[in-house]
Amino acid sequence: MPLTNELKQITGRINRSVARARLRLRRQKSQSHIDRAAEPEARDRQATSDQHAAAAQSPAEEGGEG
């Protein structure tokens, strides 16, 4: 069945794309944690601005996956 092979190729591409996106996000998160830990003053300022931003935005954005 040619459709089966085509579907396998498509799902494979999607899975690789999702895996790359997850890896990129994980790297960005870990880098931001490293950056914040390197500068305590900047971390404190960022935490304050995060609190203000969180108060202005919906609570659903505060939680994170993974």
PyMOL Python script that loads the backbone (N, CA, C, O; Angstrom):
from pymol import cmd

cmd.read_pdbstr("""\
ATOM      1  N   MET A   1       0.836  -1.205   0.000  1.00  0.00           N
ATOM      2  CA  MET A   1       0.000   0.000   0.000  1.00  0.00           C
ATOM      3  C   MET A   1       0.873   1.259   0.000  1.00  0.00           C
ATOM      4  O   MET A   1       1.587   1.514   0.969  1.00  0.00           O
ATOM      5  N   PRO A   2       0.822   2.025  -1.053  1.00  0.00           N
ATOM      6  CA  PRO A   2       1.669   3.224  -1.120  1.00  0.00           C
ATOM      7  C   PRO A   2       1.284   4.288  -0.097  1.00  0.00           C
ATOM      8  O   PRO A   2       2.143   5.049   0.348  1.00  0.00           O
ATOM      9  N   LEU A   3       0.010   4.355   0.284  1.00  0.00           N
ATOM     10  CA  LEU A   3      -0.405   5.368   1.260  1.00  0.00           C
ATOM     11  C   LEU A   3       0.247   5.132   2.614  1.00  0.00           C
ATOM     12  O   LEU A   3       0.588   6.082   3.318  1.00  0.00           O
ATOM     13  N   THR A   4       0.420   3.861   2.981  1.00  0.00           N
ATOM     14  CA  THR A   4       1.024   3.539   4.271  1.00  0.00           C
ATOM     15  C   THR A   4       2.441   4.099   4.357  1.00  0.00           C
ATOM     16  O   THR A   4       2.817   4.709   5.358  1.00  0.00           O
ATOM     17  N   ASN A   5       3.219   3.888   3.305  1.00  0.00           N
ATOM     18  CA  ASN A   5       4.591   4.409   3.298  1.00  0.00           C
ATOM     19  C   ASN A   5       4.608   5.924   3.329  1.00  0.00           C
ATOM     20  O   ASN A   5       5.442   6.526   4.004  1.00  0.00           O
ATOM     21  N   GLU A   6       3.691   6.542   2.601  1.00  0.00           N
ATOM     22  CA  GLU A   6       3.624   8.003   2.584  1.00  0.00           C
ATOM     23  C   GLU A   6       3.263   8.544   3.971  1.00  0.00           C
ATOM     24  O   GLU A   6       3.836   9.534   4.426  1.00  0.00           O
ATOM     25  N   LEU A   7       2.320   7.895   4.630  1.00  0.00           N
ATOM     26  CA  LEU A   7       1.949   8.305   5.985  1.00  0.00           C
ATOM     27  C   LEU A   7       3.110   8.136   6.947  1.00  0.00           C
ATOM     28  O   LEU A   7       3.332   8.983   7.812  1.00  0.00           O
ATOM     29  N   LYS A   8       3.855   7.042   6.800  1.00  0.00           N
ATOM     30  CA  LYS A   8       5.018   6.822   7.667  1.00  0.00           C
ATOM     31  C   LYS A   8       6.045   7.929   7.471  1.00  0.00           C
ATOM     32  O   LYS A   8       6.637   8.409   8.437  1.00  0.00           O
ATOM     33  N   GLN A   9       6.259   8.336   6.214  1.00  0.00           N
ATOM     34  CA  GLN A   9       7.216   9.409   5.943  1.00  0.00           C
ATOM     35  C   GLN A   9       6.742  10.727   6.556  1.00  0.00           C
ATOM     36  O   GLN A   9       7.529  11.461   7.154  1.00  0.00           O
ATOM     37  N   ILE A  10       5.467  11.014   6.403  1.00  0.00           N
ATOM     38  CA  ILE A  10       4.919  12.266   6.936  1.00  0.00           C
ATOM     39  C   ILE A  10       5.008  12.288   8.456  1.00  0.00           C
ATOM     40  O   ILE A  10       5.463  13.273   9.038  1.00  0.00           O
ATOM     41  N   THR A  11       4.574  11.203   9.105  1.00  0.00           N
ATOM     42  CA  THR A  11       4.633  11.177  10.569  1.00  0.00           C
ATOM     43  C   THR A  11       6.082  11.219  11.052  1.00  0.00           C
ATOM     44  O   THR A  11       6.370  11.811  12.092  1.00  0.00           O
ATOM     45  N   GLY A  12       6.984  10.601  10.314  1.00  0.00           N
ATOM     46  CA  GLY A  12       8.399  10.670  10.672  1.00  0.00           C
ATOM     47  C   GLY A  12       8.917  12.098  10.635  1.00  0.00           C
ATOM     48  O   GLY A  12       9.644  12.530  11.529  1.00  0.00           O
ATOM     49  N   ARG A  13       8.534  12.834   9.582  1.00  0.00           N
ATOM     50  CA  ARG A  13       8.947  14.245   9.474  1.00  0.00           C
ATOM     51  C   ARG A  13       8.368  15.070  10.617  1.00  0.00           C
ATOM     52  O   ARG A  13       9.054  15.904  11.209  1.00  0.00           O
ATOM     53  N   ILE A  14       7.101  14.826  10.917  1.00  0.00           N
ATOM     54  CA  ILE A  14       6.457  15.565  12.007  1.00  0.00           C
ATOM     55  C   ILE A  14       7.151  15.270  13.324  1.00  0.00           C
ATOM     56  O   ILE A  14       7.444  16.186  14.092  1.00  0.00           O
ATOM     57  N   ASN A  15       7.415  13.993  13.591  1.00  0.00           N
ATOM     58  CA  ASN A  15       8.064  13.615  14.850  1.00  0.00           C
ATOM     59  C   ASN A  15       9.451  14.235  14.975  1.00  0.00           C
ATOM     60  O   ASN A  15       9.830  14.694  16.053  1.00  0.00           O
ATOM     61  N   ARG A  16      10.208  14.253  13.884  1.00  0.00           N
ATOM     62  CA  ARG A  16      11.538  14.869  13.935  1.00  0.00           C
ATOM     63  C   ARG A  16      11.432  16.374  14.167  1.00  0.00           C
ATOM     64  O   ARG A  16      12.221  16.954  14.912  1.00  0.00           O
ATOM     65  N   SER A  17      10.454  16.994  13.523  1.00  0.00           N
ATOM     66  CA  SER A  17      10.245  18.430  13.696  1.00  0.00           C
ATOM     67  C   SER A  17       9.889  18.752  15.150  1.00  0.00           C
ATOM     68  O   SER A  17      10.411  19.706  15.727  1.00  0.00           O
ATOM     69  N   VAL A  18       9.011  17.959  15.726  1.00  0.00           N
ATOM     70  CA  VAL A  18       8.616  18.161  17.126  1.00  0.00           C
ATOM     71  C   VAL A  18       9.812  17.935  18.045  1.00  0.00           C
ATOM     72  O   VAL A  18      10.018  18.691  18.995  1.00  0.00           O
ATOM     73  N   ALA A  19      10.598  16.903  17.768  1.00  0.00           N
ATOM     74  CA  ALA A  19      11.771  16.623  18.595  1.00  0.00           C
ATOM     75  C   ALA A  19      12.768  17.782  18.535  1.00  0.00           C
ATOM     76  O   ALA A  19      13.339  18.167  19.556  1.00  0.00           O
ATOM     77  N   ARG A  20      12.974  18.337  17.334  1.00  0.00           N
ATOM     78  CA  ARG A  20      13.886  19.482  17.217  1.00  0.00           C
ATOM     79  C   ARG A  20      13.363  20.687  17.983  1.00  0.00           C
ATOM     80  O   ARG A  20      14.128  21.387  18.647  1.00  0.00           O
ATOM     81  N   ALA A  21      12.057  20.931  17.891  1.00  0.00           N
ATOM     82  CA  ALA A  21      11.459  22.070  18.596  1.00  0.00           C
ATOM     83  C   ALA A  21      11.580  21.899  20.107  1.00  0.00           C
ATOM     84  O   ALA A  21      11.885  22.858  20.816  1.00  0.00           O
ATOM     85  N   ARG A  22      11.342  20.678  20.607  1.00  0.00           N
ATOM     86  CA  ARG A  22      11.464  20.421  22.041  1.00  0.00           C
ATOM     87  C   ARG A  22      12.901  20.619  22.508  1.00  0.00           C
ATOM     88  O   ARG A  22      13.141  21.193  23.570  1.00  0.00           O
ATOM     89  N   LEU A  23      13.854  20.140  21.710  1.00  0.00           N
ATOM     90  CA  LEU A  23      15.262  20.292  22.066  1.00  0.00           C
ATOM     91  C   LEU A  23      15.653  21.768  22.089  1.00  0.00           C
ATOM     92  O   LEU A  23      16.346  22.224  22.999  1.00  0.00           O
ATOM     93  N   ARG A  24      15.197  22.512  21.071  1.00  0.00           N
ATOM     94  CA  ARG A  24      15.502  23.944  21.021  1.00  0.00           C
ATOM     95  C   ARG A  24      14.919  24.664  22.236  1.00  0.00           C
ATOM     96  O   ARG A  24      15.585  25.509  22.834  1.00  0.00           O
ATOM     97  N   LEU A  25      13.692  24.337  22.600  1.00  0.00           N
ATOM     98  CA  LEU A  25      13.056  24.951  23.763  1.00  0.00           C
ATOM     99  C   LEU A  25      13.805  24.593  25.043  1.00  0.00           C
ATOM    100  O   LEU A  25      14.020  25.450  25.900  1.00  0.00           O
ATOM    101  N   ARG A  26      14.201  23.329  25.172  1.00  0.00           N
ATOM    102  CA  ARG A  26      14.934  22.894  26.364  1.00  0.00           C
ATOM    103  C   ARG A  26      16.262  23.637  26.477  1.00  0.00           C
ATOM    104  O   ARG A  26      16.665  24.039  27.569  1.00  0.00           O
ATOM    105  N   ARG A  27      16.940  23.819  25.339  1.00  0.00           N
ATOM    106  CA  ARG A  27      18.206  24.564  25.353  1.00  0.00           C
ATOM    107  C   ARG A  27      17.984  26.013  25.739  1.00  0.00           C
ATOM    108  O   ARG A  27      18.768  26.579  26.501  1.00  0.00           O
ATOM    109  N   GLN A  28      16.927  26.619  25.224  1.00  0.00           N
ATOM    110  CA  GLN A  28      16.635  28.013  25.570  1.00  0.00           C
ATOM    111  C   GLN A  28      16.337  28.153  27.050  1.00  0.00           C
ATOM    112  O   GLN A  28      16.800  29.096  27.691  1.00  0.00           O
ATOM    113  N   LYS A  29      15.560  27.210  27.606  1.00  0.00           N
ATOM    114  CA  LYS A  29      15.238  27.267  29.030  1.00  0.00           C
ATOM    115  C   LYS A  29      16.487  27.119  29.875  1.00  0.00           C
ATOM    116  O   LYS A  29      16.690  27.878  30.823  1.00  0.00           O
ATOM    117  N   SER A  30      17.336  26.139  29.541  1.00  0.00           N
ATOM    118  CA  SER A  30      18.532  25.921  30.352  1.00  0.00           C
ATOM    119  C   SER A  30      19.480  27.110  30.218  1.00  0.00           C
ATOM    120  O   SER A  30      20.128  27.490  31.194  1.00  0.00           O
ATOM    121  N   GLN A  31      19.572  27.701  29.033  1.00  0.00           N
ATOM    122  CA  GLN A  31      20.431  28.864  28.852  1.00  0.00           C
ATOM    123  C   GLN A  31      19.917  30.048  29.652  1.00  0.00           C
ATOM    124  O   GLN A  31      20.714  30.783  30.234  1.00  0.00           O
ATOM    125  N   SER A  32      18.611  30.252  29.698  1.00  0.00           N
ATOM    126  CA  SER A  32      18.071  31.376  30.452  1.00  0.00           C
ATOM    127  C   SER A  32      18.309  31.171  31.941  1.00  0.00           C
ATOM    128  O   SER A  32      18.536  32.137  32.669  1.00  0.00           O
ATOM    129  N   HIS A  33      18.261  29.920  32.402  1.00  0.00           N
ATOM    130  CA  HIS A  33      18.562  29.654  33.807  1.00  0.00           C
ATOM    131  C   HIS A  33      20.028  29.935  34.105  1.00  0.00           C
ATOM    132  O   HIS A  33      20.357  30.475  35.161  1.00  0.00           O
ATOM    133  N   ILE A  34      20.910  29.570  33.176  1.00  0.00           N
ATOM    134  CA  ILE A  34      22.340  29.848  33.360  1.00  0.00           C
ATOM    135  C   ILE A  34      22.572  31.354  33.388  1.00  0.00           C
ATOM    136  O   ILE A  34      23.307  31.854  34.238  1.00  0.00           O
ATOM    137  N   ASP A  35      21.950  32.076  32.464  1.00  0.00           N
ATOM    138  CA  ASP A  35      22.120  33.524  32.399  1.00  0.00           C
ATOM    139  C   ASP A  35      21.631  34.189  33.687  1.00  0.00           C
ATOM    140  O   ASP A  35      22.283  35.093  34.209  1.00  0.00           O
ATOM    141  N   ARG A  36      20.492  33.743  34.191  1.00  0.00           N
ATOM    142  CA  ARG A  36      19.946  34.346  35.408  1.00  0.00           C
ATOM    143  C   ARG A  36      20.814  34.033  36.607  1.00  0.00           C
ATOM    144  O   ARG A  36      20.992  34.886  37.477  1.00  0.00           O
ATOM    145  N   ALA A  37      21.360  32.823  36.675  1.00  0.00           N
ATOM    146  CA  ALA A  37      22.191  32.443  37.815  1.00  0.00           C
ATOM    147  C   ALA A  37      23.515  33.207  37.799  1.00  0.00           C
ATOM    148  O   ALA A  37      24.114  33.438  38.850  1.00  0.00           O
ATOM    149  N   ALA A  38      23.963  33.593  36.628  1.00  0.00           N
ATOM    150  CA  ALA A  38      25.242  34.283  36.512  1.00  0.00           C
ATOM    151  C   ALA A  38      25.184  35.703  37.066  1.00  0.00           C
ATOM    152  O   ALA A  38      26.192  36.226  37.542  1.00  0.00           O
ATOM    153  N   GLU A  39      24.011  36.329  37.007  1.00  0.00           N
ATOM    154  CA  GLU A  39      23.883  37.705  37.465  1.00  0.00           C
ATOM    155  C   GLU A  39      22.729  37.820  38.457  1.00  0.00           C
ATOM    156  O   GLU A  39      21.576  37.956  38.047  1.00  0.00           O
ATOM    157  N   PRO A  40      23.025  37.766  39.771  1.00  0.00           N
ATOM    158  CA  PRO A  40      21.952  37.819  40.773  1.00  0.00           C
ATOM    159  C   PRO A  40      21.101  39.089  40.688  1.00  0.00           C
ATOM    160  O   PRO A  40      19.883  39.024  40.852  1.00  0.00           O
ATOM    161  N   GLU A  41      21.729  40.246  40.434  1.00  0.00           N
ATOM    162  CA  GLU A  41      20.958  41.477  40.346  1.00  0.00           C
ATOM    163  C   GLU A  41      19.997  41.425  39.164  1.00  0.00           C
ATOM    164  O   GLU A  41      18.832  41.805  39.280  1.00  0.00           O
ATOM    165  N   ALA A  42      20.491  40.955  38.038  1.00  0.00           N
ATOM    166  CA  ALA A  42      19.640  40.846  36.859  1.00  0.00           C
ATOM    167  C   ALA A  42      18.520  39.844  37.119  1.00  0.00           C
ATOM    168  O   ALA A  42      17.393  40.024  36.658  1.00  0.00           O
ATOM    169  N   ARG A  43      18.840  38.792  37.858  1.00  0.00           N
ATOM    170  CA  ARG A  43      17.827  37.787  38.172  1.00  0.00           C
ATOM    171  C   ARG A  43      16.730  38.418  39.022  1.00  0.00           C
ATOM    172  O   ARG A  43      15.548  38.166  38.793  1.00  0.00           O
ATOM    173  N   ASP A  44      17.110  39.233  39.996  1.00  0.00           N
ATOM    174  CA  ASP A  44      16.120  39.878  40.856  1.00  0.00           C
ATOM    175  C   ASP A  44      15.249  40.837  40.051  1.00  0.00           C
ATOM    176  O   ASP A  44      14.030  40.875  40.222  1.00  0.00           O
ATOM    177  N   ARG A  45      15.883  41.610  39.172  1.00  0.00           N
ATOM    178  CA  ARG A  45      15.110  42.525  38.325  1.00  0.00           C
ATOM    179  C   ARG A  45      14.161  41.740  37.421  1.00  0.00           C
ATOM    180  O   ARG A  45      13.012  42.136  37.228  1.00  0.00           O
ATOM    181  N   GLN A  46      14.649  40.618  36.866  1.00  0.00           N
ATOM    182  CA  GLN A  46      13.819  39.811  35.982  1.00  0.00           C
ATOM    183  C   GLN A  46      12.651  39.212  36.761  1.00  0.00           C
ATOM    184  O   GLN A  46      11.530  39.160  36.255  1.00  0.00           O
ATOM    185  N   ALA A  47      12.904  38.764  37.978  1.00  0.00           N
ATOM    186  CA  ALA A  47      11.834  38.176  38.789  1.00  0.00           C
ATOM    187  C   ALA A  47      10.749  39.216  39.053  1.00  0.00           C
ATOM    188  O   ALA A  47       9.558  38.911  38.992  1.00  0.00           O
ATOM    189  N   THR A  48      11.167  40.443  39.347  1.00  0.00           N
ATOM    190  CA  THR A  48      10.195  41.502  39.592  1.00  0.00           C
ATOM    191  C   THR A  48       9.381  41.783  38.332  1.00  0.00           C
ATOM    192  O   THR A  48       8.158  41.910  38.395  1.00  0.00           O
ATOM    193  N   SER A  49      10.057  41.881  37.190  1.00  0.00           N
ATOM    194  CA  SER A  49       9.321  42.139  35.954  1.00  0.00           C
ATOM    195  C   SER A  49       8.458  40.944  35.587  1.00  0.00           C
ATOM    196  O   SER A  49       7.381  41.116  35.016  1.00  0.00           O
ATOM    197  N   ASP A  50       8.917  39.715  35.908  1.00  0.00           N
ATOM    198  CA  ASP A  50       8.098  38.519  35.666  1.00  0.00           C
ATOM    199  C   ASP A  50       6.822  38.567  36.492  1.00  0.00           C
ATOM    200  O   ASP A  50       5.751  38.200  36.010  1.00  0.00           O
ATOM    201  N   GLN A  51       6.936  39.022  37.742  1.00  0.00           N
ATOM    202  CA  GLN A  51       5.761  39.099  38.601  1.00  0.00           C
ATOM    203  C   GLN A  51       4.761  40.108  38.043  1.00  0.00           C
ATOM    204  O   GLN A  51       3.556  39.860  38.039  1.00  0.00           O
ATOM    205  N   HIS A  52       5.270  41.255  37.571  1.00  0.00           N
ATOM    206  CA  HIS A  52       4.383  42.256  36.994  1.00  0.00           C
ATOM    207  C   HIS A  52       3.725  41.719  35.724  1.00  0.00           C
ATOM    208  O   HIS A  52       2.533  41.923  35.493  1.00  0.00           O
ATOM    209  N   ALA A  53       4.517  41.032  34.911  1.00  0.00           N
ATOM    210  CA  ALA A  53       3.982  40.479  33.668  1.00  0.00           C
ATOM    211  C   ALA A  53       2.949  39.400  33.967  1.00  0.00           C
ATOM    212  O   ALA A  53       1.924  39.309  33.291  1.00  0.00           O
ATOM    213  N   ALA A  54       3.223  38.579  34.983  1.00  0.00           N
ATOM    214  CA  ALA A  54       2.298  37.498  35.339  1.00  0.00           C
ATOM    215  C   ALA A  54       0.971  38.081  35.840  1.00  0.00           C
ATOM    216  O   ALA A  54      -0.097  37.522  35.589  1.00  0.00           O
ATOM    217  N   ALA A  55       1.053  39.191  36.540  1.00  0.00           N
ATOM    218  CA  ALA A  55      -0.170  39.817  37.053  1.00  0.00           C
ATOM    219  C   ALA A  55      -1.004  40.363  35.897  1.00  0.00           C
ATOM    220  O   ALA A  55      -2.232  40.406  35.976  1.00  0.00           O
ATOM    221  N   ALA A  56      -0.334  40.779  34.827  1.00  0.00           N
ATOM    222  CA  ALA A  56      -1.040  41.360  33.690  1.00  0.00           C
ATOM    223  C   ALA A  56      -1.540  40.317  32.706  1.00  0.00           C
ATOM    224  O   ALA A  56      -2.410  40.605  31.884  1.00  0.00           O
ATOM    225  N   GLN A  57      -0.988  39.085  32.783  1.00  0.00           N
ATOM    226  CA  GLN A  57      -1.356  38.045  31.830  1.00  0.00           C
ATOM    227  C   GLN A  57      -2.196  36.972  32.487  1.00  0.00           C
ATOM    228  O   GLN A  57      -2.417  36.980  33.698  1.00  0.00           O
ATOM    229  N   SER A  58      -2.656  36.053  31.666  1.00  0.00           N
ATOM    230  CA  SER A  58      -3.480  34.963  32.196  1.00  0.00           C
ATOM    231  C   SER A  58      -2.623  33.987  32.994  1.00  0.00           C
ATOM    232  O   SER A  58      -1.451  33.800  32.667  1.00  0.00           O
ATOM    233  N   PRO A  59      -3.171  33.364  34.025  1.00  0.00           N
ATOM    234  CA  PRO A  59      -2.395  32.433  34.843  1.00  0.00           C
ATOM    235  C   PRO A  59      -1.970  31.181  34.087  1.00  0.00           C
ATOM    236  O   PRO A  59      -1.055  30.487  34.531  1.00  0.00           O
ATOM    237  N   ALA A  60      -2.598  30.873  32.973  1.00  0.00           N
ATOM    238  CA  ALA A  60      -2.246  29.669  32.213  1.00  0.00           C
ATOM    239  C   ALA A  60      -0.834  29.757  31.646  1.00  0.00           C
ATOM    240  O   ALA A  60      -0.210  28.726  31.393  1.00  0.00           O
ATOM    241  N   GLU A  61      -0.321  30.959  31.444  1.00  0.00           N
ATOM    242  CA  GLU A  61       1.004  31.101  30.860  1.00  0.00           C
ATOM    243  C   GLU A  61       2.114  30.861  31.875  1.00  0.00           C
ATOM    244  O   GLU A  61       3.261  30.639  31.485  1.00  0.00           O
ATOM    245  N   GLU A  62       1.800  30.902  33.171  1.00  0.00           N
ATOM    246  CA  GLU A  62       2.835  30.696  34.173  1.00  0.00           C
ATOM    247  C   GLU A  62       3.313  29.254  34.230  1.00  0.00           C
ATOM    248  O   GLU A  62       4.509  29.014  34.394  1.00  0.00           O
ATOM    249  N   GLY A  63       2.416  28.293  34.101  1.00  0.00           N
ATOM    250  CA  GLY A  63       2.786  26.889  34.174  1.00  0.00           C
ATOM    251  C   GLY A  63       3.575  26.492  32.946  1.00  0.00           C
ATOM    252  O   GLY A  63       3.369  27.035  31.860  1.00  0.00           O
ATOM    253  N   GLY A  64       4.493  25.528  33.124  1.00  0.00           N
ATOM    254  CA  GLY A  64       5.289  25.084  32.001  1.00  0.00           C
ATOM    255  C   GLY A  64       5.197  23.581  31.831  1.00  0.00           C
ATOM    256  O   GLY A  64       4.943  22.849  32.788  1.00  0.00           O
ATOM    257  N   GLU A  65       5.403  23.136  30.622  1.00  0.00           N
ATOM    258  CA  GLU A  65       5.398  21.704  30.369  1.00  0.00           C
ATOM    259  C   GLU A  65       6.819  21.180  30.391  1.00  0.00           C
ATOM    260  O   GLU A  65       7.742  21.841  29.915  1.00  0.00           O
ATOM    261  N   GLY A  66       6.991  19.981  30.949  1.00  0.00           N
ATOM    262  CA  GLY A  66       8.289  19.329  30.911  1.00  0.00           C
ATOM    263  C   GLY A  66       9.220  19.950  31.847  1.00  0.00           C
ATOM    264  O   GLY A  66      10.370  19.523  31.947  1.00  0.00           O
TER     265      GLY A  66
END
""", "prot")
cmd.dss("prot")
cmd.show_as("cartoon", "prot")
cmd.util.cbc("prot")
cmd.orient("prot")
